[in-house]
């Protein structure tokens, strides 16, 4: 009689996933977020909503969708701290961090999870688009996202050096989070901090273009200013913290960072170019403005047309939203320069503490 050996444990079991949703007074946006998670083609193993001192019905809504609700004893004050509050309750292989006003495509997890078949990948995120285009600020942001996620991100991914895995819908290897002390709290933007830290350590961050999520962006100038100030301050904080090591350990990522800094520095000069040409060379203002606008369109429209085709969006609507991006660019530039002054000059001189209070952008 031939003795048979029972099969050993499989080594290719699917990676398990916990979704963490930090939420503070999110009763309006949370239902759509939870519905999109519950309808995933590959459902997560656990959903945790961290109700960070909400005064509305956030907890009740989360519980009604079967999520585990955690309520800290007091307001934690930032998204990273809320996420870290949930981390000890996670025992899965992967953690998907989702903002409470972000909606995932039904195959988001299905598209993203295979990236982690590569053991060097520690964080991955997909393509973020705007959920709404009702106000000028949302329409401008939609143009920014279409351009950035169909031009900058693919190039960065080809060079194996994404600038950031978007915090509204990033997936992390749990061991990478626990070994590094959790979601970074030392800067105001935990997603960029973790993305850069992992790449400095020789690990990989990945952009997956076929994984799509829709974020609710600021619909008013008030909220846009808060969000952009946080983003720009966080970028400069990470420049101060990481750039020296990036130059030696991840030079391609350092290249993107330096290019972004140069764009901030030269942007005012580009914006006043028509005036400079008119006053310096006595060129007619209409001609210089036409030249400037033509150059702008040449640099942006081809990428937007590709993005519209890729996302099956009406080309006409995409082009109609283009003028509104300049409203957002003006806000971006103001706060980029302010953040540069505060975080890269005043903070090192100990004349400012920089931005340390987390404010929601909507």
C-alpha positions as CSV (number, residue, x, y, z in Angstrom):
1,X,0.0,0.0,0.0
2,X,1.4,3.4,-1.0
3,X,1.4,6.0,1.7
4,X,0.2,9.4,0.6
5,X,1.4,12.6,2.3
6,X,-1.4,15.2,3.0
7,X,-0.9,18.5,1.2
8,X,0.8,21.2,3.1
9,X,-0.7,24.7,3.6
10,X,-1.1,26.7,0.5
11,X,1.3,29.6,0.0
12,X,-0.7,31.5,-2.6
13,X,-3.9,32.2,-0.5
14,X,-5.5,35.6,-1.5
15,X,-4.3,38.5,0.5
16,X,-6.8,39.6,3.1
17,X,-7.9,43.2,3.4
18,X,-9.2,45.6,6.0
19,X,-10.7,49.0,5.0
20,X,-10.1,51.9,7.4
21,X,-12.3,54.9,7.0
22,X,-11.5,57.9,9.3
23,X,-14.7,60.0,9.7
24,X,-15.6,63.2,11.5
25,X,-19.2,64.4,10.9
26,X,-19.5,62.5,7.6
27,X,-23.1,61.5,7.7
28,X,-23.7,62.9,4.2
29,X,-20.8,61.4,2.3
30,X,-20.3,58.2,4.2
31,X,-23.2,56.2,2.8
32,X,-22.0,56.4,-0.8
33,X,-18.5,55.5,0.4
34,X,-19.7,52.4,2.3
35,X,-22.0,51.3,-0.6
36,X,-19.0,51.4,-3.0
37,X,-17.0,49.3,-0.6
38,X,-19.8,46.8,0.0
39,X,-20.3,46.4,-3.7
40,X,-16.6,45.5,-4.5
41,X,-16.1,42.6,-6.9
42,X,-13.6,41.4,-4.3
43,X,-15.1,42.4,-0.9
44,X,-12.8,43.3,2.0
45,X,-12.6,41.0,5.0
46,X,-13.3,43.9,7.4
47,X,-14.5,47.5,7.4
48,X,-13.5,49.8,10.3
49,X,-15.0,53.3,10.6
50,X,-13.1,55.5,13.1
51,X,-15.8,58.0,14.3
52,X,-13.5,60.7,15.5
53,X,-15.8,62.6,17.9
54,X,-18.6,63.2,15.4
55,X,-21.6,65.1,16.6
56,X,-23.9,63.8,13.8
57,X,-25.1,60.3,12.9
58,X,-21.8,59.0,11.5
59,X,-21.6,56.0,13.9
60,X,-25.2,55.0,13.3
61,X,-24.7,55.1,9.5
62,X,-21.5,53.1,9.7
63,X,-23.1,50.4,11.9
64,X,-26.1,50.1,9.6
65,X,-23.7,49.0,6.8
66,X,-22.1,46.4,9.0
67,X,-18.9,48.3,9.7
68,X,-17.0,48.0,12.9
69,X,-17.2,51.4,14.6
70,X,-14.4,52.7,16.8
71,X,-14.9,55.9,18.8
72,X,-11.8,57.4,20.4
73,X,-12.5,59.0,23.8
74,X,-11.7,62.4,22.3
75,X,-11.1,64.0,19.0
76,X,-7.7,62.9,17.7
77,X,-7.1,65.9,15.5
78,X,-5.8,64.4,12.2
79,X,-6.6,61.7,9.7
80,X,-3.3,59.8,10.4
81,X,-4.1,59.7,14.1
82,X,-7.6,58.3,13.4
83,X,-6.1,55.7,11.1
84,X,-3.5,54.7,13.7
85,X,-6.3,54.3,16.3
86,X,-7.7,51.5,14.0
87,X,-4.4,49.9,13.2
88,X,-4.3,47.6,16.4
89,X,-7.7,46.2,15.3
90,X,-6.3,45.0,12.0
91,X,-4.9,41.6,11.4
92,X,-5.2,41.3,7.6
93,X,-2.4,41.3,5.1
94,X,-3.4,44.6,3.5
95,X,-5.0,47.8,4.7
96,X,-7.1,50.0,2.3
97,X,-7.4,53.6,3.7
98,X,-10.4,55.4,2.2
99,X,-11.7,58.9,2.9
100,X,-15.3,59.1,4.1
101,X,-16.3,61.1,1.0
102,X,-14.5,59.0,-1.6
103,X,-16.3,56.4,-3.9
104,X,-14.5,53.4,-5.3
105,X,-15.1,51.8,-8.7
106,X,-16.6,48.3,-8.2
107,X,-13.4,46.7,-9.2
108,X,-11.0,49.0,-7.3
109,X,-9.8,46.3,-4.9
110,X,-9.6,43.8,-7.7
111,X,-7.4,46.1,-9.7
112,X,-5.2,47.1,-6.9
113,X,-4.6,43.9,-5.0
114,X,-2.4,42.2,-7.6
115,X,0.3,44.9,-7.2
116,X,1.1,43.3,-3.9
117,X,2.0,40.0,-5.5
118,X,5.4,41.7,-5.7
119,X,6.8,41.5,-2.1
120,X,8.7,44.8,-2.6
121,X,5.5,46.7,-3.1
122,X,4.4,48.4,0.2
123,X,1.8,50.9,-0.9
124,X,-0.3,51.4,-4.0
125,X,-3.1,53.6,-5.2
126,X,-5.3,54.2,-8.2
127,X,-6.5,57.0,-10.4
128,X,-8.5,59.7,-8.5
129,X,-11.1,61.8,-10.3
130,X,-13.6,64.3,-9.1
131,X,-17.1,63.2,-8.0
132,X,-18.8,66.5,-8.7
133,X,-18.3,69.4,-11.2
134,X,-20.9,71.8,-10.0
135,X,-18.8,74.8,-9.0
136,X,-15.9,76.6,-10.6
137,X,-13.5,75.2,-8.0
138,X,-14.7,71.6,-8.6
139,X,-14.5,72.0,-12.4
140,X,-11.0,73.4,-12.1
141,X,-10.0,70.5,-9.8
142,X,-11.4,68.0,-12.4
143,X,-9.0,69.4,-15.0
144,X,-6.1,69.2,-12.6
145,X,-6.9,65.5,-11.8
146,X,-7.4,64.5,-15.4
147,X,-4.1,66.1,-16.4
148,X,-2.1,64.9,-13.4
149,X,-3.3,61.3,-13.4
150,X,-2.9,60.8,-17.1
151,X,0.3,62.6,-17.6
152,X,2.5,63.0,-14.5
153,X,1.5,59.8,-12.7
154,X,2.1,57.4,-15.6
155,X,5.5,58.9,-16.3
156,X,6.4,58.6,-12.6
157,X,5.2,55.0,-12.6
158,X,7.3,54.2,-15.6
159,X,10.3,55.5,-13.8
160,X,9.3,53.5,-10.7
161,X,9.0,56.6,-8.6
162,X,5.5,57.9,-7.9
163,X,5.3,61.2,-6.1
164,X,2.4,60.2,-3.9
165,X,-0.1,57.4,-3.4
166,X,-3.2,59.4,-2.8
167,X,-4.4,59.1,0.8
168,X,-8.1,59.0,-0.1
169,X,-7.8,55.5,-1.6
170,X,-4.3,53.9,-0.9
171,X,-3.7,50.3,-0.1
172,X,-0.8,49.4,2.3
173,X,0.9,46.2,3.3
174,X,0.1,46.0,7.0
175,X,3.6,44.9,8.1
176,X,5.1,48.0,6.4
177,X,2.8,50.2,8.5
178,X,3.4,48.4,11.8
179,X,7.2,48.3,11.2
180,X,7.3,52.0,10.5
181,X,5.2,53.0,13.5
182,X,1.9,53.4,11.7
183,X,0.6,56.1,9.4
184,X,3.1,59.0,9.7
185,X,2.0,61.8,12.1
186,X,5.1,64.0,11.8
187,X,3.9,65.8,8.7
188,X,0.4,67.2,7.8
189,X,0.1,64.8,4.8
190,X,0.6,61.2,5.8
191,X,0.2,59.8,2.3
192,X,3.2,61.6,0.7
193,X,5.3,61.0,3.8
194,X,4.8,57.2,3.7
195,X,5.2,57.1,-0.1
196,X,8.6,58.8,0.1
197,X,9.7,57.0,3.2
198,X,9.2,53.6,1.7
199,X,11.0,54.5,-1.5
200,X,13.9,55.9,0.5
201,X,14.1,52.5,2.3
202,X,14.4,50.7,-1.1
203,X,10.8,49.5,-1.3
204,X,8.2,50.2,-3.9
205,X,5.2,52.4,-4.3
206,X,2.9,51.8,-7.2
207,X,0.3,53.7,-9.3
208,X,-2.4,51.5,-10.8
209,X,-4.2,53.5,-13.5
210,X,-7.0,51.1,-14.0
211,X,-8.1,51.4,-10.4
212,X,-10.4,54.4,-10.3
213,X,-11.8,56.3,-7.3
214,X,-13.9,59.5,-7.2
215,X,-13.2,62.1,-4.5
216,X,-15.5,64.9,-3.3
217,X,-13.4,68.0,-3.7
218,X,-13.8,71.5,-2.2
219,X,-16.9,73.2,-3.6
220,X,-16.1,76.7,-2.3
221,X,-13.0,78.9,-2.2
222,X,-13.0,78.7,1.6
223,X,-12.5,75.0,1.7
224,X,-10.2,75.0,-1.3
225,X,-7.9,77.4,0.5
226,X,-7.8,75.1,3.6
227,X,-7.1,72.0,1.5
228,X,-4.4,73.6,-0.7
229,X,-2.7,75.2,2.3
230,X,-2.5,71.7,3.9
231,X,-1.3,70.0,0.8
232,X,1.4,72.6,0.0
233,X,2.6,72.8,3.6
234,X,2.8,69.0,3.7
235,X,4.7,68.9,0.5
236,X,7.3,71.4,1.8
237,X,7.5,69.5,5.1
238,X,8.3,66.4,3.2
239,X,10.9,68.2,1.1
240,X,12.6,69.4,4.3
241,X,12.4,66.0,5.9
242,X,13.3,63.7,2.9
243,X,15.0,65.5,0.1
244,X,18.6,65.0,1.3
245,X,18.1,61.3,1.4
246,X,16.1,61.2,-1.8
247,X,19.1,62.7,-3.6
248,X,21.3,59.7,-2.7
249,X,18.8,56.8,-2.4
250,X,16.1,57.6,-4.8
251,X,17.4,60.2,-7.3
252,X,14.6,59.9,-9.8
253,X,12.0,60.7,-7.2
254,X,14.3,63.6,-6.1
255,X,14.2,64.8,-9.7
256,X,10.4,65.0,-9.7
257,X,10.5,66.9,-6.4
258,X,13.1,69.4,-7.7
259,X,11.1,69.9,-10.9
260,X,8.0,70.6,-8.8
261,X,9.9,73.2,-6.7
262,X,11.3,74.8,-9.9
263,X,7.8,75.0,-11.3
264,X,6.6,76.9,-8.2
265,X,9.6,79.3,-8.5
266,X,9.2,80.1,-12.2
267,X,5.4,80.1,-12.4
268,X,5.0,83.8,-11.6
269,X,7.4,84.7,-14.4
270,X,5.4,82.5,-16.8
271,X,2.2,84.2,-15.8
272,X,3.5,87.7,-16.4
273,X,5.3,86.7,-19.7
274,X,2.7,88.5,-21.9
275,X,3.2,91.8,-20.0
276,X,7.0,91.4,-20.0
277,X,7.1,90.9,-23.8
278,X,4.8,93.8,-24.3
279,X,6.8,96.2,-22.2
280,X,10.3,95.0,-23.1
281,X,9.9,94.3,-26.9
282,X,7.0,96.7,-27.6
283,X,4.9,93.7,-28.9
284,X,1.1,94.2,-29.1
285,X,-0.6,92.8,-26.0
286,X,-3.1,90.8,-28.1
287,X,-0.3,89.0,-29.9
288,X,1.6,88.1,-26.8
289,X,-1.5,86.9,-25.0
290,X,-2.4,84.8,-28.0
291,X,1.1,83.3,-28.1
292,X,1.0,82.6,-24.3
293,X,-2.5,81.0,-24.5
294,X,-1.4,78.9,-27.5
295,X,1.6,77.6,-25.6
296,X,-0.7,76.8,-22.6
297,X,-3.1,74.9,-24.8
298,X,-0.4,73.0,-26.6
299,X,1.0,71.8,-23.2
300,X,-2.4,70.8,-21.7
301,X,-5.0,69.9,-24.3
302,X,-3.4,66.7,-25.8
303,X,-3.2,65.1,-22.3
304,X,-6.8,66.1,-21.6
305,X,-8.0,64.7,-24.8
306,X,-6.3,61.4,-24.0
307,X,-7.7,61.5,-20.5
308,X,-11.2,62.1,-21.8
309,X,-11.0,59.2,-24.2
310,X,-9.4,56.9,-21.5
311,X,-12.2,57.8,-19.0
312,X,-15.0,57.9,-21.6
313,X,-15.8,61.5,-20.7
314,X,-17.5,64.0,-23.1
315,X,-14.7,65.9,-24.8
316,X,-16.7,69.1,-24.9
317,X,-17.3,69.1,-21.2
318,X,-13.6,68.4,-20.4
319,X,-12.6,71.4,-22.6
320,X,-15.3,73.7,-21.1
321,X,-13.8,73.0,-17.7
322,X,-10.3,74.0,-18.8
323,X,-10.6,77.8,-18.1
324,X,-11.6,77.1,-14.5
325,X,-8.3,75.4,-13.8
326,X,-6.6,78.8,-13.8
327,X,-8.7,79.9,-10.7
328,X,-7.3,76.8,-8.9
329,X,-3.8,77.5,-10.2
330,X,-3.8,81.0,-8.7
331,X,-4.8,79.5,-5.3
332,X,-2.2,76.7,-5.7
333,X,0.5,79.2,-6.5
334,X,-0.3,81.6,-3.6
335,X,-0.2,78.8,-1.0
336,X,2.8,77.1,-2.6
337,X,4.9,80.2,-2.2
338,X,3.5,80.7,1.3
339,X,4.4,77.1,2.3
340,X,7.8,77.5,0.8
341,X,8.5,80.6,2.8
342,X,7.1,79.1,6.1
343,X,8.2,75.5,5.9
344,X,11.6,75.8,4.1
345,X,12.8,79.2,5.6
346,X,10.9,80.2,8.7
347,X,10.7,76.7,10.3
348,X,14.5,76.0,9.9
349,X,15.2,79.4,11.4
350,X,12.8,78.6,14.3
351,X,10.7,81.6,13.5
352,X,7.6,79.4,12.9
353,X,6.3,76.0,13.8
354,X,4.7,75.5,10.4
355,X,1.3,74.0,9.8
356,X,0.6,71.5,12.6
357,X,-3.2,71.7,12.9
358,X,-5.1,69.4,10.5
359,X,-8.1,71.1,8.9
360,X,-10.5,69.3,6.6
361,X,-10.7,70.6,3.0
362,X,-14.4,70.3,2.7
